[in-house]
Amino acid sequence: MKTIDIHIHLLNSNVKFDRFYDKFVIFFFKNKFGINSKELIKNPYSEYIRIITENTKESKYIEKIVLFGVDDRVNEKGETIHSDITVCASNEDLLKVYSKYKDKNIPFFQLIQ
């Protein structure tokens, strides 16, 4: 029986893995998750999407993933006061990934007021 992984975060489309910590984590996990570390550092967003999609397609246990964006922090007027360049992904980003991989992900859109 396959299941749905209910919580995977889409990264920001401008993400960069250029900090020492990022490179350390990538090196540590690269073999376990089929990561091409050079490609992930060179093209982090597209390689991340490739990794989560291929791992889902190849999984014996996971049929689909629920893909989340992360809201910017906003003030009481709804104005962005902080947008994390690693994890804040927009509804538009979610829609693009969903449109390309409908068979493997379920987008969890943000309510924007």
N, C-alpha and C positions, 0 to 999 in steps of 0.2 A: 504494500500500500504506500502510495506517495502522499506527501503532505504539502501544505503551503507554509513557507517561512514568512511569518507575519511582520518582520521588522528588519529591513535593510535600508540604510540611508544612501540616497544619491548624493554624490559630492558636488560641490560648486563647480561649474564648468570652467572656472579660472583657477582651479586648485593647482598647487605646486608642492612637490615633495622635495624640497631643497634643504631642509634643516637636517642637522646631524641625527636627531631622533628619528625622523622620517626614514632616512637611509638605513639606520640600524634596524628598525622594525621591518622594512621591506626585505633586507638581507635575511633576517631571522625567519620570516614566514614565506619566502619566495617559493621554496620547493613544495611546501605543504599545499599551497593554493594555485600552483601552476603560474606563478608570476614571472614575467620577463622583467627583471628589475631595471634594466637599462631603458626599456620601452616605457615602463611606468614612470620613471623619472623624466624621460624626454616628452612623453605625451600622456600625462597622468589621467586626465579625464576619460579619454577614449580607451585607454588601456584598462582603467577601472571598470568601465562598462563592459568591455570584452571579458574581463575576468569573472564578473558576477553572472553574466549571461552564459558563458561557456560552462562555468561550474554548475549552474542550474540545469542546463541541458544535459550534462553528463552525470548528474546525480541519480543515484538509485532511489533516493528517499525524498527529494524535493521536486515537486512538480512546477511550482511557481513561487515567486517572491512578491511580497507587498513592499513597494518602493516608496520611501518617504523623502520629502524635502524637509528642510528645517527652516522655520521662519526667521527672518531678521528680527532683531529686538527693535521694538518700536515704542515711541512715547504715547501719551494719551491722545494725541492728535493723529496717530497712525503714521508718523514720520519715522523713517529708519534712523536709529541711533547707533546701531552696530550690525554689521553683516560679516559673519565669519567667512573668510576666503577659502576655508576648507570644506565646511559642511552646509552652508546656506545655499540651497538649490531652489529655484523658482518653479512655479506651476508649469511654466513654458518648458523648462528643462525636463520635468517629469513627463510632459506630453510628448516631447520629441523621443525620449527613450521608449515610452509606451508604444508610440506609433511604429517604431522600428522592431520592437520585440513583444508584440501583443501576446504571443503564445507563452511567454515566460515571466511576465510581470503584471502586477496589478498596481496602478498608481494610487497613492493616497494623497489627494490634493489638499492644499491649505485653504482654509476659509479666509478670504481677504475682505475686510469690511471697509 
